[in-house]
Amino acid sequence: MVVMRAVSAVLALLLPLTPFMVFMTMTDYSRLFIYVFMGITVVIGVVGGLVRGGKGLGRAGLFSAFSSMALLAFAMGYIPYTTGIALGGRE
């Protein structure tokens, strides 16, 4: 029973990190920028798992989902396309 709980906690911490690993390989974002988001996700998961007794582990997944959606929107160029404004200054 204890082993299953430990495996479940490790998976709950590792699975929200997978979108960021994909961003490191598939986009031009800086690795430091991605590591910051990974660190925030891990901190949210650890605080939710240890401090709140496992009740807040899902918040790491929510943060990962919403932040990866925002990163994807910026990486694919949807915001400059819809607003008509170049974010980098060159066009």
Distance bins in CASP14 RR format, pairs under 12 A and 6 or more apart:
PFRMAT RR
TARGET T0000
AUTHOR 0000-0000-0000
RMODE 2
METHOD distances of the structure
MODEL  1
1 7 0 0 0 0 0 1 0 0 0 0 0
1 8 0 0 0 0 0 1 0 0 0 0 0
2 8 0 0 0 0 0 1 0 0 0 0 0
2 9 0 0 0 0 0 1 0 0 0 0 0
3 9 0 0 0 0 0 1 0 0 0 0 0
3 10 0 0 0 0 0 1 0 0 0 0 0
4 10 0 0 0 0 0 1 0 0 0 0 0
4 11 0 0 0 0 0 1 0 0 0 0 0
5 11 0 0 0 0 0 1 0 0 0 0 0
5 12 0 0 0 0 0 1 0 0 0 0 0
5 49 0 0 0 0 0 1 0 0 0 0 0
5 53 0 0 0 0 0 1 0 0 0 0 0
5 54 0 0 0 0 1 0 0 0 0 0 0
5 57 0 0 0 0 0 1 0 0 0 0 0
6 12 0 0 0 0 0 1 0 0 0 0 0
6 13 0 0 0 0 0 1 0 0 0 0 0
6 49 0 0 0 0 0 1 0 0 0 0 0
7 13 0 0 0 0 0 1 0 0 0 0 0
7 14 0 0 0 0 0 1 0 0 0 0 0
8 14 0 0 0 0 0 1 0 0 0 0 0
8 15 0 0 0 0 0 1 0 0 0 0 0
8 49 0 0 0 0 0 1 0 0 0 0 0
8 54 0 0 0 0 1 0 0 0 0 0 0
8 57 0 0 0 0 1 0 0 0 0 0 0
8 58 0 0 0 0 0 1 0 0 0 0 0
9 15 0 0 0 0 0 1 0 0 0 0 0
9 45 0 0 0 0 1 0 0 0 0 0 0
9 46 0 0 0 0 1 0 0 0 0 0 0
9 48 0 0 0 0 0 1 0 0 0 0 0
9 49 1 0 0 1 0 0 0 0 0 0 0
9 50 0 0 0 0 1 0 0 0 0 0 0
9 53 0 0 0 0 1 0 0 0 0 0 0
9 54 1 0 0 1 0 0 0 0 0 0 0
9 56 0 0 0 0 0 1 0 0 0 0 0
9 57 1 0 0 1 0 0 0 0 0 0 0
9 58 0 0 0 0 0 1 0 0 0 0 0
9 60 0 0 0 0 0 1 0 0 0 0 0
10 16 0 0 0 0 0 1 0 0 0 0 0
10 17 0 0 0 0 0 1 0 0 0 0 0
10 42 0 0 0 0 0 1 0 0 0 0 0
10 45 0 0 0 0 0 1 0 0 0 0 0
10 46 0 0 0 0 0 1 0 0 0 0 0
10 49 0 0 0 0 0 1 0 0 0 0 0
10 57 0 0 0 0 0 1 0 0 0 0 0
11 17 0 0 0 0 0 1 0 0 0 0 0
11 18 0 0 0 0 0 1 0 0 0 0 0
11 45 0 0 0 0 0 1 0 0 0 0 0
11 57 0 0 0 0 1 0 0 0 0 0 0
11 58 0 0 0 0 0 1 0 0 0 0 0
11 60 0 0 0 0 0 1 0 0 0 0 0
11 61 0 0 0 0 0 1 0 0 0 0 0
12 41 0 0 0 0 0 1 0 0 0 0 0
12 42 0 0 0 0 0 1 0 0 0 0 0
12 44 0 0 0 0 0 1 0 0 0 0 0
12 45 1 0 0 1 0 0 0 0 0 0 0
12 46 0 0 0 0 0 1 0 0 0 0 0
12 48 0 0 0 0 1 0 0 0 0 0 0
12 49 1 0 0 1 0 0 0 0 0 0 0
12 53 0 0 0 0 0 1 0 0 0 0 0
12 54 0 0 0 0 1 0 0 0 0 0 0
12 55 0 0 0 0 0 1 0 0 0 0 0
12 56 0 0 0 0 1 0 0 0 0 0 0
12 57 1 0 1 0 0 0 0 0 0 0 0
12 58 1 0 0 1 0 0 0 0 0 0 0
12 59 0 0 0 0 0 1 0 0 0 0 0
12 60 1 0 0 1 0 0 0 0 0 0 0
12 61 0 0 0 0 1 0 0 0 0 0 0
12 62 0 0 0 0 0 1 0 0 0 0 0
12 64 0 0 0 0 0 1 0 0 0 0 0
13 38 0 0 0 0 0 1 0 0 0 0 0
13 39 0 0 0 0 0 1 0 0 0 0 0
13 41 0 0 0 0 1 0 0 0 0 0 0
13 42 1 0 0 1 0 0 0 0 0 0 0
13 43 0 0 0 0 0 1 0 0 0 0 0
13 44 0 0 0 0 1 0 0 0 0 0 0
13 45 1 0 1 0 0 0 0 0 0 0 0
13 46 1 0 0 1 0 0 0 0 0 0 0
13 47 0 0 0 0 0 1 0 0 0 0 0
13 48 0 0 0 0 1 0 0 0 0 0 0
13 49 0 0 0 0 1 0 0 0 0 0 0
13 50 0 0 0 0 0 1 0 0 0 0 0
13 54 0 0 0 0 0 1 0 0 0 0 0
13 56 0 0 0 0 0 1 0 0 0 0 0
13 57 1 0 0 1 0 0 0 0 0 0 0
13 58 0 0 0 0 0 1 0 0 0 0 0
13 59 0 0 0 0 0 1 0 0 0 0 0
13 60 1 0 0 1 0 0 0 0 0 0 0
13 61 0 0 0 0 1 0 0 0 0 0 0
13 64 0 0 0 0 0 1 0 0 0 0 0
14 20 0 0 0 0 0 1 0 0 0 0 0
14 21 0 0 0 0 1 0 0 0 0 0 0
14 38 0 0 0 0 0 1 0 0 0 0 0
14 41 0 0 0 0 0 1 0 0 0 0 0
14 42 0 0 0 0 1 0 0 0 0 0 0
14 45 0 0 0 0 0 1 0 0 0 0 0
14 57 0 0 0 0 0 1 0 0 0 0 0
14 60 0 0 0 0 0 1 0 0 0 0 0
14 61 0 0 0 0 0 1 0 0 0 0 0
14 64 0 0 0 0 0 1 0 0 0 0 0
15 21 0 0 0 0 0 1 0 0 0 0 0
15 41 0 0 0 0 0 1 0 0 0 0 0
15 42 0 0 0 0 0 1 0 0 0 0 0
15 45 0 0 0 0 0 1 0 0 0 0 0
15 57 0 0 0 0 0 1 0 0 0 0 0
15 58 0 0 0 0 0 1 0 0 0 0 0
15 60 0 0 0 0 1 0 0 0 0 0 0
15 61 1 0 0 1 0 0 0 0 0 0 0
15 64 0 0 0 0 1 0 0 0 0 0 0
15 65 0 0 0 0 0 1 0 0 0 0 0
16 37 0 0 0 0 0 1 0 0 0 0 0
16 38 0 0 0 0 1 0 0 0 0 0 0
16 39 0 0 0 0 0 1 0 0 0 0 0
16 40 0 0 0 0 0 1 0 0 0 0 0
16 41 1 0 1 0 0 0 0 0 0 0 0
16 42 0 0 0 0 1 0 0 0 0 0 0
16 43 0 0 0 0 0 1 0 0 0 0 0
16 44 0 0 0 0 1 0 0 0 0 0 0
16 45 1 0 0 1 0 0 0 0 0 0 0
16 46 0 0 0 0 0 1 0 0 0 0 0
16 56 0 0 0 0 0 1 0 0 0 0 0
16 57 0 0 0 0 1 0 0 0 0 0 0
16 58 0 0 0 0 1 0 0 0 0 0 0
16 59 0 0 0 0 1 0 0 0 0 0 0
16 60 1 0 1 0 0 0 0 0 0 0 0
16 61 1 1 0 0 0 0 0 0 0 0 0
16 62 0 0 0 0 1 0 0 0 0 0 0
16 63 1 0 0 1 0 0 0 0 0 0 0
16 64 1 1 0 0 0 0 0 0 0 0 0
16 65 1 0 0 1 0 0 0 0 0 0 0
16 66 0 0 0 0 0 1 0 0 0 0 0
16 67 0 0 0 0 1 0 0 0 0 0 0
16 68 0 0 0 0 1 0 0 0 0 0 0
17 23 0 0 0 0 0 1 0 0 0 0 0
17 24 0 0 0 0 0 1 0 0 0 0 0
17 34 0 0 0 0 1 0 0 0 0 0 0
17 35 0 0 0 0 0 1 0 0 0 0 0
17 37 0 0 0 0 1 0 0 0 0 0 0
17 38 1 0 1 0 0 0 0 0 0 0 0
17 39 0 0 0 0 1 0 0 0 0 0 0
17 40 0 0 0 0 0 1 0 0 0 0 0
17 41 1 0 0 1 0 0 0 0 0 0 0
17 42 1 0 0 1 0 0 0 0 0 0 0
17 44 0 0 0 0 0 1 0 0 0 0 0
17 45 0 0 0 0 0 1 0 0 0 0 0
17 60 0 0 0 0 1 0 0 0 0 0 0
17 61 0 0 0 0 1 0 0 0 0 0 0
17 63 0 0 0 0 0 1 0 0 0 0 0
17 64 1 0 0 1 0 0 0 0 0 0 0
17 65 0 0 0 0 0 1 0 0 0 0 0
17 67 0 0 0 0 0 1 0 0 0 0 0
17 68 0 0 0 0 0 1 0 0 0 0 0
18 24 0 0 0 0 0 1 0 0 0 0 0
18 25 0 0 0 0 0 1 0 0 0 0 0
18 38 0 0 0 0 0 1 0 0 0 0 0
18 41 0 0 0 0 0 1 0 0 0 0 0
18 60 0 0 0 0 0 1 0 0 0 0 0
18 61 0 0 0 0 0 1 0 0 0 0 0
18 64 0 0 0 0 1 0 0 0 0 0 0
18 65 0 0 0 0 0 1 0 0 0 0 0
18 68 0 0 0 0 1 0 0 0 0 0 0
19 25 0 0 0 0 0 1 0 0 0 0 0
19 26 0 0 0 0 0 1 0 0 0 0 0
19 27 0 0 0 0 0 1 0 0 0 0 0
19 29 0 0 0 0 0 1 0 0 0 0 0
19 34 0 0 0 0 1 0 0 0 0 0 0
19 37 0 0 0 0 1 0 0 0 0 0 0
19 38 0 0 0 0 1 0 0 0 0 0 0
19 41 0 0 0 0 1 0 0 0 0 0 0
19 60 0 0 0 0 0 1 0 0 0 0 0
19 61 0 0 0 0 1 0 0 0 0 0 0
19 63 0 0 0 0 0 1 0 0 0 0 0
19 64 1 0 1 0 0 0 0 0 0 0 0
19 65 1 0 0 1 0 0 0 0 0 0 0
19 66 0 0 0 0 0 1 0 0 0 0 0
19 67 0 0 0 0 1 0 0 0 0 0 0
19 68 1 1 0 0 0 0 0 0 0 0 0
19 69 0 0 0 0 1 0 0 0 0 0 0
19 70 0 0 0 0 0 1 0 0 0 0 0
19 71 0 0 0 0 1 0 0 0 0 0 0
19 72 0 0 0 0 1 0 0 0 0 0 0
19 75 0 0 0 0 0 1 0 0 0 0 0
20 26 0 0 0 0 0 1 0 0 0 0 0
20 27 0 0 0 0 0 1 0 0 0 0 0
20 29 0 0 0 0 1 0 0 0 0 0 0
20 31 0 0 0 0 0 1 0 0 0 0 0
20 33 0 0 0 0 1 0 0 0 0 0 0
20 34 1 0 1 0 0 0 0 0 0 0 0
20 35 0 0 0 0 1 0 0 0 0 0 0
20 36 0 0 0 0 1 0 0 0 0 0 0
20 37 1 0 1 0 0 0 0 0 0 0 0
20 38 1 0 1 0 0 0 0 0 0 0 0
20 39 0 0 0 0 1 0 0 0 0 0 0
20 40 0 0 0 0 0 1 0 0 0 0 0
20 41 1 0 0 1 0 0 0 0 0 0 0
20 42 0 0 0 0 0 1 0 0 0 0 0
20 60 0 0 0 0 0 1 0 0 0 0 0
20 61 0 0 0 0 0 1 0 0 0 0 0
20 63 0 0 0 0 0 1 0 0 0 0 0
20 64 1 0 0 1 0 0 0 0 0 0 0
20 65 0 0 0 0 0 1 0 0 0 0 0
20 67 0 0 0 0 1 0 0 0 0 0 0
20 68 1 0 0 1 0 0 0 0 0 0 0
20 71 0 0 0 0 1 0 0 0 0 0 0
20 72 0 0 0 0 0 1 0 0 0 0 0
21 27 0 0 0 0 0 1 0 0 0 0 0
21 29 0 0 0 0 0 1 0 0 0 0 0
21 31 0 0 0 0 0 1 0 0 0 0 0
21 34 0 0 0 0 1 0 0 0 0 0 0
21 35 0 0 0 0 0 1 0 0 0 0 0
21 37 0 0 0 0 0 1 0 0 0 0 0
21 38 0 0 0 0 1 0 0 0 0 0 0
21 41 0 0 0 0 0 1 0 0 0 0 0
21 64 0 0 0 0 0 1 0 0 0 0 0
21 68 0 0 0 0 0 1 0 0 0 0 0
22 29 0 0 0 0 0 1 0 0 0 0 0
22 34 0 0 0 0 1 0 0 0 0 0 0
22 38 0 0 0 0 0 1 0 0 0 0 0
22 64 0 0 0 0 0 1 0 0 0 0 0
22 68 0 0 0 0 1 0 0 0 0 0 0
22 71 0 0 0 0 0 1 0 0 0 0 0
22 72 0 0 0 0 1 0 0 0 0 0 0
22 75 0 0 0 0 0 1 0 0 0 0 0
23 29 1 0 1 0 0 0 0 0 0 0 0
23 30 0 0 0 0 0 1 0 0 0 0 0
23 31 0 0 0 0 1 0 0 0 0 0 0
23 33 0 0 0 0 1 0 0 0 0 0 0
23 34 1 0 1 0 0 0 0 0 0 0 0
23 35 0 0 0 0 0 1 0 0 0 0 0
23 36 0 0 0 0 0 1 0 0 0 0 0
23 37 0 0 0 0 1 0 0 0 0 0 0
23 38 0 0 0 0 1 0 0 0 0 0 0
23 64 0 0 0 0 0 1 0 0 0 0 0
23 67 0 0 0 0 1 0 0 0 0 0 0
23 68 1 0 0 1 0 0 0 0 0 0 0
23 69 0 0 0 0 0 1 0 0 0 0 0
23 70 0 0 0 0 0 1 0 0 0 0 0
23 71 1 0 1 0 0 0 0 0 0 0 0
23 72 1 0 0 1 0 0 0 0 0 0 0
23 74 0 0 0 0 0 1 0 0 0 0 0
23 75 1 0 0 1 0 0 0 0 0 0 0
23 76 0 0 0 0 0 1 0 0 0 0 0
24 30 0 0 0 0 1 0 0 0 0 0 0
24 31 1 0 0 1 0 0 0 0 0 0 0
24 32 0 0 0 0 0 1 0 0 0 0 0
24 33 0 0 0 0 1 0 0 0 0 0 0
24 34 1 0 1 0 0 0 0 0 0 0 0
24 35 0 0 0 0 1 0 0 0 0 0 0
24 37 0 0 0 0 0 1 0 0 0 0 0
24 38 0 0 0 0 1 0 0 0 0 0 0
24 68 0 0 0 0 0 1 0 0 0 0 0
24 71 0 0 0 0 0 1 0 0 0 0 0
24 75 0 0 0 0 0 1 0 0 0 0 0
25 31 0 0 0 0 0 1 0 0 0 0 0
25 34 0 0 0 0 1 0 0 0 0 0 0
26 34 0 0 0 0 0 1 0 0 0 0 0
26 68 0 0 0 0 0 1 0 0 0 0 0
26 71 0 0 0 0 0 1 0 0 0 0 0
26 72 0 0 0 0 1 0 0 0 0 0 0
26 75 0 0 0 0 1 0 0 0 0 0 0
26 76 0 0 0 0 0 1 0 0 0 0 0
27 33 0 0 0 0 1 0 0 0 0 0 0
27 34 0 0 0 0 1 0 0 0 0 0 0
27 68 0 0 0 0 0 1 0 0 0 0 0
27 71 1 0 0 1 0 0 0 0 0 0 0
27 72 0 0 0 0 1 0 0 0 0 0 0
27 73 0 0 0 0 0 1 0 0 0 0 0
27 74 0 0 0 0 1 0 0 0 0 0 0
27 75 1 0 1 0 0 0 0 0 0 0 0
27 76 0 0 0 0 1 0 0 0 0 0 0
27 77 0 0 0 0 0 1 0 0 0 0 0
28 34 0 0 0 0 0 1 0 0 0 0 0
28 71 0 0 0 0 0 1 0 0 0 0 0
28 74 0 0 0 0 0 1 0 0 0 0 0
28 75 1 0 0 1 0 0 0 0 0 0 0
28 76 0 0 0 0 0 1 0 0 0 0 0
28 77 0 0 0 0 0 1 0 0 0 0 0
29 35 0 0 0 0 0 1 0 0 0 0 0
29 36 0 0 0 0 0 1 0 0 0 0 0
29 37 0 0 0 0 1 0 0 0 0 0 0
29 38 0 0 0 0 0 1 0 0 0 0 0
29 67 0 0 0 0 0 1 0 0 0 0 0
29 68 0 0 0 0 0 1 0 0 0 0 0
29 70 0 0 0 0 0 1 0 0 0 0 0
29 71 1 0 0 1 0 0 0 0 0 0 0
29 72 0 0 0 0 0 1 0 0 0 0 0
29 74 0 0 0 0 1 0 0 0 0 0 0
29 75 1 0 0 1 0 0 0 0 0 0 0
29 76 0 0 0 0 0 1 0 0 0 0 0
30 36 0 0 0 0 1 0 0 0 0 0 0
30 37 0 0 0 0 0 1 0 0 0 0 0
30 71 0 0 0 0 0 1 0 0 0 0 0
30 75 0 0 0 0 0 1 0 0 0 0 0
31 37 0 0 0 0 0 1 0 0 0 0 0
31 38 0 0 0 0 1 0 0 0 0 0 0
32 38 0 0 0 0 0 1 0 0 0 0 0
32 39 0 0 0 0 0 1 0 0 0 0 0
33 39 0 0 0 0 0 1 0 0 0 0 0
33 40 0 0 0 0 0 1 0 0 0 0 0
33 67 0 0 0 0 0 1 0 0 0 0 0
33 71 0 0 0 0 1 0 0 0 0 0 0
33 74 0 0 0 0 0 1 0 0 0 0 0
33 75 0 0 0 0 0 1 0 0 0 0 0
34 40 0 0 0 0 0 1 0 0 0 0 0
34 41 0 0 0 0 0 1 0 0 0 0 0
34 64 0 0 0 0 0 1 0 0 0 0 0
34 67 0 0 0 0 0 1 0 0 0 0 0
34 68 0 0 0 0 0 1 0 0 0 0 0
34 71 0 0 0 0 1 0 0 0 0 0 0
34 75 0 0 0 0 0 1 0 0 0 0 0
35 41 0 0 0 0 0 1 0 0 0 0 0
35 42 0 0 0 0 0 1 0 0 0 0 0
36 42 0 0 0 0 0 1 0 0 0 0 0
36 43 0 0 0 0 0 1 0 0 0 0 0
36 67 0 0 0 0 0 1 0 0 0 0 0
36 71 0 0 0 0 0 1 0 0 0 0 0
37 43 0 0 0 0 0 1 0 0 0 0 0
37 44 0 0 0 0 0 1 0 0 0 0 0
37 60 0 0 0 0 0 1 0 0 0 0 0
37 61 0 0 0 0 0 1 0 0 0 0 0
37 63 0 0 0 0 1 0 0 0 0 0 0
37 64 0 0 0 0 1 0 0 0 0 0 0
37 65 0 0 0 0 0 1 0 0 0 0 0
37 66 0 0 0 0 0 1 0 0 0 0 0
37 67 1 0 1 0 0 0 0 0 0 0 0
37 68 0 0 0 0 1 0 0 0 0 0 0
37 69 0 0 0 0 0 1 0 0 0 0 0
37 70 0 0 0 0 1 0 0 0 0 0 0
37 71 1 0 0 1 0 0 0 0 0 0 0
38 44 0 0 0 0 0 1 0 0 0 0 0
38 45 0 0 0 0 0 1 0 0 0 0 0
38 60 0 0 0 0 0 1 0 0 0 0 0
38 63 0 0 0 0 0 1 0 0 0 0 0
38 64 0 0 0 0 1 0 0 0 0 0 0
38 67 0 0 0 0 1 0 0 0 0 0 0
38 68 0 0 0 0 0 1 0 0 0 0 0
38 71 0 0 0 0 0 1 0 0 0 0 0
39 45 0 0 0 0 1 0 0 0 0 0 0
39 46 0 0 0 0 1 0 0 0 0 0 0
39 47 0 0 0 0 0 1 0 0 0 0 0
39 60 0 0 0 0 0 1 0 0 0 0 0
39 63 0 0 0 0 0 1 0 0 0 0 0
39 64 0 0 0 0 0 1 0 0 0 0 0
39 67 0 0 0 0 0 1 0 0 0 0 0
40 46 0 0 0 0 0 1 0 0 0 0 0
40 47 0 0 0 0 0 1 0 0 0 0 0
40 59 0 0 0 0 0 1 0 0 0 0 0
40 60 0 0 0 0 1 0 0 0 0 0 0
40 61 0 0 0 0 0 1 0 0 0 0 0
40 63 1 0 0 1 0 0 0 0 0 0 0
40 64 0 0 0 0 1 0 0 0 0 0 0
40 66 0 0 0 0 0 1 0 0 0 0 0
40 67 1 0 0 1 0 0 0 0 0 0 0
40 68 0 0 0 0 0 1 0 0 0 0 0
41 47 0 0 0 0 0 1 0 0 0 0 0
41 48 0 0 0 0 0 1 0 0 0 0 0
41 57 0 0 0 0 0 1 0 0 0 0 0
41 58 0 0 0 0 0 1 0 0 0 0 0
41 59 0 0 0 0 1 0 0 0 0 0 0
41 60 1 0 1 0 0 0 0 0 0 0 0
41 61 1 0 0 1 0 0 0 0 0 0 0
41 62 0 0 0 0 1 0 0 0 0 0 0
41 63 1 0 1 0 0 0 0 0 0 0 0
41 64 1 0 1 0 0 0 0 0 0 0 0
41 65 0 0 0 0 0 1 0 0 0 0 0
41 66 0 0 0 0 0 1 0 0 0 0 0
41 67 1 0 0 1 0 0 0 0 0 0 0
41 68 0 0 0 0 1 0 0 0 0 0 0
42 48 0 0 0 0 0 1 0 0 0 0 0
42 49 0 0 0 0 0 1 0 0 0 0 0
42 50 0 0 0 0 0 1 0 0 0 0 0
42 57 0 0 0 0 0 1 0 0 0 0 0
42 60 1 0 0 1 0 0 0 0 0 0 0
42 61 0 0 0 0 0 1 0 0 0 0 0
42 63 0 0 0 0 0 1 0 0 0 0 0
42 64 0 0 0 0 0 1 0 0 0 0 0
43 49 0 0 0 0 0 1 0 0 0 0 0
43 50 0 0 0 0 0 1 0 0 0 0 0
43 51 0 0 0 0 0 1 0 0 0 0 0
43 59 0 0 0 0 0 1 0 0 0 0 0
43 60 0 0 0 0 1 0 0 0 0 0 0
43 63 0 0 0 0 1 0 0 0 0 0 0
44 50 0 0 0 0 0 1 0 0 0 0 0
44 51 0 0 0 0 0 1 0 0 0 0 0
44 52 0 0 0 0 0 1 0 0 0 0 0
44 54 0 0 0 0 0 1 0 0 0 0 0
44 56 0 0 0 0 1 0 0 0 0 0 0
44 57 0 0 0 0 1 0 0 0 0 0 0
44 58 0 0 0 0 1 0 0 0 0 0 0
44 59 1 0 1 0 0 0 0 0 0 0 0
44 60 1 0 1 0 0 0 0 0 0 0 0
44 61 0 0 0 0 1 0 0 0 0 0 0
44 62 0 0 0 0 1 0 0 0 0 0 0
44 63 1 0 1 0 0 0 0 0 0 0 0
44 64 0 0 0 0 1 0 0 0 0 0 0
44 66 0 0 0 0 0 1 0 0 0 0 0
44 67 0 0 0 0 0 1 0 0 0 0 0
45 51 0 0 0 0 1 0 0 0 0 0 0
45 52 0 0 0 0 1 0 0 0 0 0 0
45 53 0 0 0 0 0 1 0 0 0 0 0
45 54 0 0 0 0 1 0 0 0 0 0 0
45 55 0 0 0 0 0 1 0 0 0 0 0
45 56 1 0 0 1 0 0 0 0 0 0 0
45 57 1 0 1 0 0 0 0 0 0 0 0
45 58 1 0 0 1 0 0 0 0 0 0 0
45 59 1 0 0 1 0 0 0 0 0 0 0
45 60 1 1 0 0 0 0 0 0 0 0 0
45 61 0 0 0 0 1 0 0 0 0 0 0
45 62 0 0 0 0 0 1 0 0 0 0 0
45 63 0 0 0 0 1 0 0 0 0 0 0
45 64 0 0 0 0 1 0 0 0 0 0 0
46 52 0 0 0 0 0 1 0 0 0 0 0
46 53 0 0 0 0 0 1 0 0 0 0 0
46 54 0 0 0 0 0 1 0 0 0 0 0
46 56 0 0 0 0 0 1 0 0 0 0 0
46 57 0 0 0 0 1 0 0 0 0 0 0
46 59 0 0 0 0 0 1 0 0 0 0 0
46 60 0 0 0 0 1 0 0 0 0 0 0
47 53 0 0 0 0 1 0 0 0 0 0 0
47 54 0 0 0 0 1 0 0 0 0 0 0
47 55 0 0 0 0 0 1 0 0 0 0 0
47 56 1 0 0 1 0 0 0 0 0 0 0
47 57 0 0 0 0 1 0 0 0 0 0 0
47 58 0 0 0 0 0 1 0 0 0 0 0
47 59 0 0 0 0 1 0 0 0 0 0 0
47 60 0 0 0 0 1 0 0 0 0 0 0
47 63 0 0 0 0 0 1 0 0 0 0 0
48 54 1 0 1 0 0 0 0 0 0 0 0
48 55 1 0 0 1 0 0 0 0 0 0 0
48 56 1 1 0 0 0 0 0 0 0 0 0
48 57 1 0 1 0 0 0 0 0 0 0 0
48 58 1 0 0 1 0 0 0 0 0 0 0
48 59 1 0 0 1 0 0 0 0 0 0 0
48 60 1 0 0 1 0 0 0 0 0 0 0
48 61 0 0 0 0 0 1 0 0 0 0 0
48 62 0 0 0 0 0 1 0 0 0 0 0
48 63 0 0 0 0 0 1 0 0 0 0 0
49 55 1 0 0 1 0 0 0 0 0 0 0
49 56 1 0 0 1 0 0 0 0 0 0 0
49 57 1 0 1 0 0 0 0 0 0 0 0
49 58 0 0 0 0 1 0 0 0 0 0 0
49 59 0 0 0 0 1 0 0 0 0 0 0
49 60 0 0 0 0 1 0 0 0 0 0 0
50 56 0 0 0 0 1 0 0 0 0 0 0
50 57 0 0 0 0 1 0 0 0 0 0 0
51 57 0 0 0 0 0 1 0 0 0 0 0
51 59 0 0 0 0 0 1 0 0 0 0 0
52 58 0 0 0 0 0 1 0 0 0 0 0
52 59 0 0 0 0 1 0 0 0 0 0 0
52 60 0 0 0 0 0 1 0 0 0 0 0
54 60 0 0 0 0 0 1 0 0 0 0 0
56 62 0 0 0 0 1 0 0 0 0 0 0
56 63 0 0 0 0 0 1 0 0 0 0 0
57 63 0 0 0 0 0 1 0 0 0 0 0
57 64 0 0 0 0 0 1 0 0 0 0 0
58 64 0 0 0 0 1 0 0 0 0 0 0
58 65 0 0 0 0 1 0 0 0 0 0 0
59 65 0 0 0 0 0 1 0 0 0 0 0
59 66 0 0 0 0 0 1 0 0 0 0 0
59 67 0 0 0 0 0 1 0 0 0 0 0
60 66 0 0 0 0 0 1 0 0 0 0 0
60 67 0 0 0 0 0 1 0 0 0 0 0
61 67 0 0 0 0 1 0 0 0 0 0 0
61 68 0 0 0 0 1 0 0 0 0 0 0
61 69 0 0 0 0 0 1 0 0 0 0 0
62 68 0 0 0 0 0 1 0 0 0 0 0
62 69 0 0 0 0 0 1 0 0 0 0 0
63 69 0 0 0 0 0 1 0 0 0 0 0
63 70 0 0 0 0 0 1 0 0 0 0 0
63 71 0 0 0 0 0 1 0 0 0 0 0
64 70 0 0 0 0 0 1 0 0 0 0 0
64 71 0 0 0 0 0 1 0 0 0 0 0
65 71 0 0 0 0 0 1 0 0 0 0 0
65 72 0 0 0 0 0 1 0 0 0 0 0
66 72 0 0 0 0 0 1 0 0 0 0 0
66 73 0 0 0 0 0 1 0 0 0 0 0
67 73 0 0 0 0 0 1 0 0 0 0 0
67 74 0 0 0 0 0 1 0 0 0 0 0
68 74 0 0 0 0 0 1 0 0 0 0 0
68 75 0 0 0 0 1 0 0 0 0 0 0
69 75 0 0 0 0 0 1 0 0 0 0 0
69 76 0 0 0 0 0 1 0 0 0 0 0
69 78 0 0 0 0 0 1 0 0 0 0 0
70 76 0 0 0 0 0 1 0 0 0 0 0
70 78 0 0 0 0 0 1 0 0 0 0 0
70 79 0 0 0 0 1 0 0 0 0 0 0
71 77 0 0 0 0 0 1 0 0 0 0 0
71 78 0 0 0 0 0 1 0 0 0 0 0
71 79 0 0 0 0 0 1 0 0 0 0 0
72 78 0 0 0 0 1 0 0 0 0 0 0
72 79 0 0 0 0 0 1 0 0 0 0 0
73 79 1 0 0 1 0 0 0 0 0 0 0
73 80 0 0 0 0 0 1 0 0 0 0 0
73 81 0 0 0 0 0 1 0 0 0 0 0
73 82 0 0 0 0 1 0 0 0 0 0 0
73 83 0 0 0 0 0 1 0 0 0 0 0
73 87 0 0 0 0 0 1 0 0 0 0 0
74 80 0 0 0 0 1 0 0 0 0 0 0
74 81 0 0 0 0 0 1 0 0 0 0 0
74 87 0 0 0 0 1 0 0 0 0 0 0
74 88 0 0 0 0 0 1 0 0 0 0 0
75 87 0 0 0 0 0 1 0 0 0 0 0
76 82 0 0 0 0 0 1 0 0 0 0 0
77 83 0 0 0 0 0 1 0 0 0 0 0
77 84 0 0 0 0 0 1 0 0 0 0 0
77 85 0 0 0 0 0 1 0 0 0 0 0
77 86 0 0 0 0 0 1 0 0 0 0 0
77 87 0 0 0 0 1 0 0 0 0 0 0
77 88 0 0 0 0 0 1 0 0 0 0 0
78 84 0 0 0 0 0 1 0 0 0 0 0
78 87 0 0 0 0 0 1 0 0 0 0 0
79 85 0 0 0 0 1 0 0 0 0 0 0
79 86 0 0 0 0 0 1 0 0 0 0 0
79 87 1 0 0 1 0 0 0 0 0 0 0
79 88 0 0 0 0 0 1 0 0 0 0 0
80 86 1 0 1 0 0 0 0 0 0 0 0
80 87 1 0 1 0 0 0 0 0 0 0 0
80 88 0 0 0 0 1 0 0 0 0 0 0
80 89 0 0 0 0 1 0 0 0 0 0 0
80 90 0 0 0 0 0 1 0 0 0 0 0
80 91 0 0 0 0 1 0 0 0 0 0 0
81 87 0 0 0 0 0 1 0 0 0 0 0
81 91 0 0 0 0 0 1 0 0 0 0 0
84 91 0 0 0 0 1 0 0 0 0 0 0
85 91 0 0 0 0 1 0 0 0 0 0 0
END
